[in-house]
């Protein structure tokens, strides 16, 4: 008489190992290995970024000069940022810089990318390098060069006099009306090459069949750009918009080297106001409030751009 083998038992009658135990153990081991790899970078990030951010948030609720005892003021530093006429004017200056740092370079970059990718010409790599060169240079070098160009006896005024437009010469960075647009044009020159190269790289990944189909439908260059190129560059436009807008919000070195926020407060930005509050006339609480406010604004702008681009994709 043969013995029946119990279901789930091995040939010898011993219980068979559970099928899911070994894969679960392997997954757990892989998870712990992954956590071990990211533990050190996360610790460094927490010490370098998160801890100073938490301290800045704490300081923003105090009136403190960095030396004497701090006094709790609650939200007064934040309220002052939006009610003080000088600090509030920095937001208007940033809005102007966003036009020059973000919107204008993106439009010019899209047009340039469309023209370059539409007709292949010899030497395009050289043109791309020349346009991208400002991204390689440090902002301090760029600021010093343009400070000379915009000077009373600089290159720009010399060219205006040479073509008979001497009446338009001025101290561009010392003029209350022209100082901020002059700084904005420096930002346009700096970020235009980045936008153009980014859009050219994105346009190269658009299938050529889409362009052929548009041409078969009788689409001209403008309609082809609006129907094929622009939708295909939605992701690149979102990246460029995020980086350039946050760059305009954080502008410091360019302004500090050229005008130091002057003449008067004509080119004062939140970053320069933060520096003055932290080091020139020490008010650590106000400086921390400005920094936290600008960080929140950058985060909100990045999230809005990301959500809009994902919704339209």
C-alpha positions, 0 to 999 in steps of 0.5 A: 500500500502506497503512502499518500504525500501530503500537499505542500510536502517534498518527495521525502515527506518533509515540508517544502520551503515557502515560495515567497520567502526567498524573493521577499528576503532578496527585496529587503536586502536590496532595499537596505543596500539602496538606503545605505548608498543614499544615507551619506548623501542624505546626511550631507544634504541635511547638514548643508541645506536642511539644517541652515534652512531650518535655522533661517526660518527660526531667525526670521521670527526674531529681531536680531543683529547677530550679536546681542540677544534676539527679540521675538517679533513673530511675523513682523519681518515678513509683514515688513517685506511686503509693506516697506516701500523699498523692499516692495519695490524689489519685487517690481524690479524682479518682474522687469528682470524676469522679462529680460532673463526669461521671457525674451531669451525664450522667445529669441531661443525658439525663433533661433532654434526654428531657423537653425533646425529648418535649414542645415548650414555649415558652421552651425556648431561654431555658432552654437558655441559662440551663443553658448559662450556666456554660460561658460563665463562666470557672472562676475566676469560678464558683469565687469565686461558690461560695466566697461561697455556701459560706462560713460566712455565705454564701447556703447557710447563710442559707437553711438557717437560714431554713427551720429547719435551722440545725443543718446549717450548716457551713463547707462548704469547710472541713469535712474530710468535705464539702469534696470533695463541695461542690467536686463539686457545683460541677462538676455545675452547670458541666458539666450544661448542656453535657451537656444542650445536647449531648444535645438537639442529638443527639436532634433528629437522631434520625428521628421515625419511630423514635419513632412505631414505638416508640409503635405497639409500645406503648412507654411513655416509659421504654422509648422512651427506652431503645430509641430516644433512648439508642442514638441518643445513643451518640456524644454520650454518648461525647463528653460522657464523654471531655470531662468525665472528662478535665476532672475529672482536670485540675481545678486552678483550681476547687480552687486558688481555693476550697480550695487543696487543703485542709482538709489534703489533703481536696481535693488533686488531681493538678493541685494537687500538680503545681503545689505540686511545681513552684512551691512546693517546687520538685521539677521531676522529681516535677512532671513525673512527675505531669504525664506520668502524668495525660496518659497516664491521660487518653489511655488513658481517651479511647481506651477510651471511643472504642473502646467507643463504636465497637464498640457502634455 
